[in-house]
Amino acid sequence: MSNEPASPSVPPENTPGSDKSSPPAYPLKRIVILAAIILCLSVLGVAAIDNSTYLAAVCQQQTFSPYSGTEDMQKGKGYQANYPLFAFDLRRMSIPRNQVRAGGVQKDEIPALVDTETETAEQSTHLNPRDRVVGVVLDGEARAYPIKIMRHHEIANDQLGGMDIAVTYCPLCDSVAVYDRNTEGGTVELRVSGLVYQNNVLMFDRSQSEEDLESLWLQIGSKSVSGESKGEALDALPVELTTWGEWKQRYPDTAVLIADQGFSKDYENNPYAQYESSLAPMFEIANPDKRLPHKERVLGVWTEKTNRAYPVSLFSADKTTIEDEIGGLKIKLAYNPNTESIRVVEADEGLEWMYSFWFAWAAIRRDTEIHNEDEVAAKLSLPNIGTPE
């Protein structure tokens, strides 16, 4: 048998004695076949990908089904040959739908933690002093969430100090925020949707009934951006991004997540290592704010009316504290040059904060100010790095 590819079909040439005025039948057949294909796709729902109610985001790759906490994924079970499909309630969406991207995983494939397993600082042996942790203290109870664990889960639905909380981390934005899970609509259980906006994780509320399509919640935006929950805000709780060594020194009685959270995960493996060493975001940013380098780390502080960023570059070994006012509310920041981390020492009620790469903070909180912007620009003295390709 010949290995040559088959030639495309072409109408036969007219032969002597044939009716040259009769058009070939092939064009008509093609029209009929094309019409049938369009009809079939419409019936299957492909035509509804961009309608006013649903978003179907298709990742152009084969992926695994959601993790179950068993060994099935390691054995290859659950592999899907079809493309994953995400459907969420996007009615009255408050962010541009055409800027929502599939992040490369399915809905819930990155498994959020629920009621974490912890141990004392003395018992913990899986962390190095330089390992970064998300530190939270509520009602005198301290807990550390290692970044090397959060990279693989992104969200931890937990209880601390008598409160229902969600510890959230987006690896693409290096953004950390801790939220009160009690909202106007009830207590939410946040999960990873597999979708991102401006590179930032879009979360969904698993506590909604199975009959309803879940609303989406934007981490850096601190609120729901679609569906029945649109506009509902998440109240941010005090948080710190530092190293395990510093956190343990200041909070020797802290609890910390154990290395086994019930999933077959290699927490020592950093799948984002190459990305973290690059200068550009993973996905292109719409109208990027070029006042700072994309991946300048900032502490973002906000009130109901004001957003303000405090870049790490503002600080140095000679300048370790900043006192400021935002809308009449006072805040005091401290910088540790050994860990290159900022923490909020004092803050009036009404101030909320989180950590992020500059590009994501500025892309989502468009009206953000920069504390002492001219000083930062002069200190960095960097060329305009432009839009990522």
C-alpha positions as CSV (number, residue, x, y, z in Angstrom):
1,M,0.0,0.0,0.0
2,S,1.3,3.4,-0.9
3,N,2.3,5.8,2.0
4,E,1.6,8.8,-0.1
5,P,-1.2,11.0,1.2
6,A,-4.4,10.8,-0.7
7,S,-5.0,13.6,-3.2
8,P,-7.9,15.9,-2.4
9,S,-11.1,15.1,-4.3
10,V,-11.6,17.2,-7.5
11,P,-14.6,17.2,-9.9
12,P,-13.9,15.0,-13.0
13,E,-13.0,16.7,-16.2
14,N,-15.7,16.9,-18.9
15,T,-15.2,14.1,-21.4
16,P,-16.1,14.1,-25.1
17,G,-19.8,13.9,-25.4
18,S,-20.6,15.1,-21.9
19,D,-22.9,18.0,-21.2
20,K,-20.4,20.8,-20.6
21,S,-23.2,23.1,-19.4
22,S,-24.0,21.0,-16.4
23,P,-22.2,22.2,-13.2
24,P,-20.5,19.5,-11.1
25,A,-22.4,18.2,-8.1
26,Y,-19.5,18.6,-5.6
27,P,-20.1,22.2,-4.5
28,L,-23.7,21.3,-3.6
29,K,-22.6,18.3,-1.6
30,R,-20.1,20.5,0.3
31,I,-22.7,23.0,1.1
32,V,-25.0,20.3,2.4
33,I,-22.3,18.7,4.5
34,L,-21.2,22.1,5.9
35,A,-24.8,22.9,6.9
36,A,-25.1,19.6,8.6
37,I,-21.9,20.1,10.6
38,I,-23.1,23.6,11.8
39,L,-26.5,22.1,12.8
40,C,-24.8,19.3,14.8
41,L,-22.5,21.7,16.6
42,S,-25.4,23.9,17.5
43,V,-27.3,20.9,18.9
44,L,-24.3,19.9,20.9
45,G,-24.1,23.4,22.5
46,V,-20.9,24.6,20.9
47,A,-22.8,27.6,19.6
48,A,-23.5,28.6,23.2
49,I,-19.8,29.0,24.2
50,D,-20.1,32.8,24.2
51,N,-23.7,33.4,25.0
52,S,-25.0,35.8,27.7
53,T,-25.3,33.2,30.5
54,Y,-22.5,30.6,30.3
55,L,-18.8,30.6,29.6
56,A,-17.3,27.4,28.1
57,A,-13.6,27.7,28.2
58,V,-11.8,25.0,26.3
59,C,-8.1,24.2,27.1
60,Q,-6.4,23.0,23.9
61,Q,-4.8,20.1,25.6
62,Q,-5.7,16.8,27.3
63,T,-5.8,17.0,31.0
64,F,-6.5,14.9,34.1
65,S,-9.8,14.9,35.8
66,P,-10.2,16.5,39.3
67,Y,-8.0,15.0,42.0
68,S,-9.8,12.7,44.5
69,G,-7.1,12.3,47.1
70,T,-6.4,8.7,46.0
71,E,-3.7,7.0,44.1
72,D,-5.9,6.8,41.0
73,M,-4.2,9.8,39.3
74,Q,-0.8,8.2,39.7
75,K,-2.0,5.0,38.0
76,G,-3.4,7.0,35.0
77,K,-7.0,6.5,35.9
78,G,-9.3,9.4,35.2
79,Y,-7.5,10.5,32.1
80,Q,-9.8,12.2,29.7
81,A,-9.3,12.1,25.9
82,N,-11.8,14.9,25.3
83,Y,-11.1,18.6,26.0
84,P,-12.2,19.9,29.4
85,L,-15.3,22.1,29.5
86,F,-16.0,24.7,32.2
87,A,-19.4,26.2,32.7
88,F,-20.1,28.9,35.3
89,D,-22.8,31.4,35.8
90,L,-21.6,34.6,34.0
91,R,-24.8,36.6,34.1
92,R,-24.2,40.3,34.8
93,M,-20.5,39.7,34.7
94,S,-18.5,42.6,36.0
95,I,-15.2,41.8,34.2
96,P,-14.6,41.5,30.5
97,R,-15.6,38.0,29.4
98,N,-13.1,38.0,26.6
99,Q,-10.3,38.5,29.0
100,V,-11.1,35.4,31.0
101,R,-8.7,32.6,30.1
102,A,-8.5,28.9,30.6
103,G,-5.5,28.4,32.9
104,G,-4.6,24.9,31.6
105,V,-6.4,22.8,34.2
106,Q,-10.0,21.7,34.7
107,K,-12.5,23.0,37.2
108,D,-11.4,21.7,40.7
109,E,-8.4,19.8,39.2
110,I,-6.2,21.9,41.5
111,P,-7.7,20.6,44.8
112,A,-8.5,23.2,47.4
113,L,-7.8,22.2,51.0
114,V,-10.6,21.8,53.5
115,D,-9.9,21.7,57.2
116,T,-6.2,21.4,57.1
117,E,-4.0,19.0,59.1
118,T,-1.5,20.8,61.3
119,E,1.3,20.2,63.8
120,T,3.3,22.3,66.2
121,A,6.4,24.2,65.2
122,E,8.5,21.8,67.3
123,Q,7.0,18.8,65.5
124,S,7.6,20.2,62.0
125,T,10.6,19.0,60.1
126,H,9.6,19.5,56.5
127,L,10.4,23.3,56.4
128,N,13.6,25.2,56.0
129,P,14.0,28.6,57.8
130,R,14.0,30.3,54.3
131,D,10.8,28.6,53.1
132,R,8.1,31.2,52.6
133,V,4.9,30.9,54.6
134,V,1.5,32.7,54.8
135,G,1.1,33.7,58.4
136,V,-2.3,34.3,60.0
137,V,-3.1,35.1,63.7
138,L,-6.7,35.3,64.8
139,D,-7.9,35.6,68.4
140,G,-4.4,34.7,69.6
141,E,-4.1,31.6,67.5
142,A,-1.3,31.5,64.9
143,R,-1.0,29.3,61.9
144,A,1.5,29.0,59.0
145,Y,0.6,27.9,55.5
146,P,3.8,27.0,53.6
147,I,3.9,28.4,50.0
148,K,5.3,25.1,48.8
149,I,2.1,23.5,49.8
150,M,-0.2,26.3,48.7
151,R,1.3,26.2,45.2
152,H,-0.4,22.9,44.7
153,H,-3.8,23.8,46.3
154,E,-4.1,27.6,46.0
155,I,-7.0,27.7,48.5
156,A,-7.3,26.4,52.1
157,N,-10.8,26.5,53.5
158,D,-10.1,26.4,57.2
159,Q,-11.1,27.5,60.7
160,L,-8.9,29.6,62.9
161,G,-9.6,31.5,66.0
162,G,-13.3,30.6,65.8
163,M,-13.6,32.0,62.3
164,D,-14.3,30.4,58.9
165,I,-11.4,31.6,56.7
166,A,-10.1,31.1,53.2
167,V,-6.3,31.3,52.7
168,T,-5.8,32.0,49.1
169,Y,-2.6,32.0,47.0
170,C,-2.3,32.5,43.2
171,P,1.1,31.3,41.9
172,L,0.9,33.3,38.6
173,C,0.5,36.5,40.6
174,D,2.3,35.5,43.8
175,S,-0.7,37.0,45.4
176,V,-1.8,36.2,49.0
177,A,-5.0,37.1,50.7
178,V,-6.9,35.7,53.6
179,Y,-10.7,36.1,53.7
180,D,-13.6,35.7,56.0
181,R,-15.8,33.0,54.4
182,N,-19.0,34.3,55.9
183,T,-20.6,36.6,53.3
184,E,-24.0,38.2,52.7
185,G,-25.2,35.0,51.0
186,G,-23.9,32.6,53.6
187,T,-20.6,30.7,54.3
188,V,-18.7,30.0,51.1
189,E,-16.4,27.1,50.3
190,L,-14.0,28.5,47.7
191,R,-12.5,26.2,45.0
192,V,-10.2,26.7,42.0
193,S,-12.1,27.2,38.8
194,G,-9.3,26.6,36.4
195,L,-9.9,30.0,34.9
196,V,-7.9,33.2,35.3
197,Y,-8.5,36.9,34.7
198,Q,-5.4,39.1,34.2
199,N,-3.5,36.0,35.4
200,N,-5.3,36.0,38.7
201,V,-7.2,32.9,40.0
202,L,-10.9,32.9,39.6
203,M,-12.5,30.9,42.4
204,F,-16.0,29.4,42.7
205,D,-18.2,28.6,45.6
206,R,-18.8,24.9,46.0
207,S,-21.4,25.5,48.7
208,Q,-23.9,26.5,46.0
209,S,-26.6,23.9,45.2
210,E,-25.8,21.4,42.5
211,E,-28.6,22.7,40.4
212,D,-27.1,26.1,40.2
213,L,-24.1,27.2,38.1
214,E,-21.5,28.6,40.5
215,S,-20.6,32.3,40.6
216,L,-16.9,33.3,40.1
217,W,-14.9,35.2,42.7
218,L,-11.8,37.2,41.9
219,Q,-9.0,36.8,44.4
220,I,-7.3,40.3,44.0
221,G,-10.7,41.9,43.5
222,S,-12.0,40.5,46.8
223,K,-15.5,40.0,45.4
224,S,-17.8,37.9,43.2
225,V,-17.7,38.9,39.6
226,S,-20.7,37.0,38.2
227,G,-24.0,35.3,38.7
228,E,-26.3,35.5,41.7
229,S,-23.5,36.5,44.0
230,K,-22.1,39.3,41.8
231,G,-20.9,42.2,43.8
232,E,-20.7,40.4,47.2
233,A,-17.4,41.2,48.9
234,L,-15.1,39.1,50.8
235,D,-13.8,40.7,54.0
236,A,-10.0,40.5,54.1
237,L,-8.3,39.4,57.4
238,P,-4.8,40.3,58.6
239,V,-2.1,38.3,56.8
240,E,1.6,38.2,56.5
241,L,3.9,36.7,53.9
242,T,7.3,35.9,55.4
243,T,9.7,33.1,56.0
244,W,9.2,30.1,58.3
245,G,12.3,31.1,60.3
246,E,11.0,34.6,61.1
247,W,7.4,33.5,61.7
248,K,8.4,30.7,64.1
249,Q,10.7,33.1,66.0
250,R,7.9,35.6,66.6
251,Y,5.2,33.0,67.1
252,P,6.9,29.9,68.7
253,D,3.5,28.4,69.6
254,T,2.3,28.5,66.0
255,A,0.7,25.6,64.2
256,V,1.8,24.8,60.7
257,L,0.4,22.6,57.9
258,I,1.8,19.1,57.9
259,A,3.5,17.7,54.8
260,D,0.7,15.1,54.2
261,Q,-2.6,16.8,53.4
262,G,-4.2,13.6,51.9
263,F,-3.0,14.1,48.3
264,S,-0.3,12.4,46.3
265,K,1.7,15.6,45.9
266,D,5.4,16.3,45.9
267,Y,5.5,19.6,47.7
268,E,9.2,19.8,47.3
269,N,8.7,20.2,43.5
270,N,8.0,23.7,42.4
271,P,6.2,23.6,39.0
272,Y,6.5,27.4,38.7
273,A,10.2,27.7,39.2
274,Q,11.0,28.7,35.7
275,Y,8.1,31.1,35.6
276,E,9.1,32.7,38.9
277,S,12.6,33.5,37.5
278,S,11.1,35.1,34.4
279,L,10.2,38.8,34.0
280,A,6.9,38.5,32.2
281,P,3.4,37.3,33.3
282,M,2.2,33.9,32.1
283,F,-0.6,35.4,30.0
284,E,-0.7,38.8,28.3
285,I,-2.1,41.7,30.4
286,A,-4.6,44.0,28.9
287,N,-3.3,47.6,29.1
288,P,-0.5,46.9,31.6
289,D,0.5,49.6,34.1
290,K,4.2,50.3,33.4
291,R,5.0,52.4,36.4
292,L,6.7,49.4,38.0
293,P,8.3,46.2,36.7
294,H,5.7,43.5,36.2
295,K,7.0,41.3,39.0
296,E,7.8,43.9,41.5
297,R,6.4,42.6,44.8
298,V,4.0,44.9,46.5
299,L,1.8,45.1,49.6
300,G,-1.5,46.3,48.4
301,V,-3.7,48.2,50.8
302,W,-7.3,49.3,50.2
303,T,-10.3,51.1,51.7
304,E,-13.7,51.5,50.2
305,K,-12.4,54.4,48.1
306,T,-8.6,54.0,47.7
307,N,-6.1,51.5,46.6
308,R,-2.4,52.0,47.3
309,A,0.7,49.8,46.6
310,Y,3.8,49.7,48.7
311,P,6.6,48.2,46.6
312,V,9.4,46.2,48.3
313,S,11.8,48.5,46.5
314,L,10.7,51.4,48.8
315,F,12.6,49.7,51.7
316,S,16.2,49.0,52.5
317,A,18.4,48.2,55.4
318,D,18.5,51.9,56.2
319,K,14.7,52.4,55.7
320,T,12.8,49.6,57.5
321,T,9.6,51.4,58.5
322,I,6.9,53.5,56.8
323,E,4.0,55.3,58.5
324,D,1.2,56.5,56.2
325,E,-2.4,57.6,56.1
326,I,-5.0,56.3,53.6
327,G,-8.3,58.3,53.7
328,G,-7.5,59.4,57.2
329,L,-6.7,55.9,58.4
330,K,-3.3,55.2,59.7
331,I,-1.0,52.3,58.9
332,K,2.5,51.4,59.9
333,L,4.7,49.0,57.9
334,A,7.9,47.2,58.9
335,Y,10.5,45.7,56.5
336,N,12.9,42.8,57.3
337,P,16.0,43.1,55.0
338,N,17.0,39.5,55.8
339,T,13.8,38.1,54.5
340,E,13.0,41.0,52.1
341,S,9.4,40.9,53.5
342,I,6.9,43.6,54.5
343,R,4.4,43.3,57.3
344,V,1.7,45.5,58.7
345,V,2.6,46.4,62.3
346,E,-0.4,48.7,63.0
347,A,-3.5,49.5,61.0
348,D,-6.7,51.3,61.8
349,E,-10.0,49.5,61.3
350,G,-11.2,49.8,57.8
351,L,-7.9,49.1,56.2
352,E,-7.4,45.7,54.3
353,W,-4.3,44.4,52.6
354,M,-2.8,41.6,50.6
355,Y,0.4,40.7,48.7
356,S,0.9,40.5,44.9
357,F,3.1,41.0,41.9
358,W,2.6,44.6,40.7
359,F,1.2,43.6,37.2
360,A,-1.8,41.8,38.7
361,W,-2.5,44.3,41.5
362,A,-2.5,47.2,39.0
363,A,-4.4,45.3,36.3
364,I,-7.3,44.5,38.6
365,R,-7.3,47.6,40.9
366,R,-6.8,50.1,38.0
367,D,-7.0,53.3,40.1
368,T,-4.2,52.2,42.4
369,E,-1.7,54.7,43.8
370,I,1.9,54.0,44.6
371,H,3.3,55.3,47.8
372,N,6.1,57.8,47.1
373,E,5.9,56.9,43.4
374,D,8.7,59.3,42.3
375,E,11.0,57.9,44.9
376,V,10.4,54.4,43.7
377,A,10.9,55.3,40.0
378,A,14.2,57.0,40.8
379,K,15.4,54.1,42.9
380,L,14.6,51.5,40.4
381,S,16.0,53.4,37.4
382,L,14.7,50.7,35.1
383,P,13.7,51.0,31.4
384,N,10.1,50.6,30.4
385,I,9.7,46.8,30.1
386,G,6.5,47.1,28.0
387,T,3.8,44.6,27.3
388,P,4.6,40.9,27.5
389,E,4.5,39.0,24.3
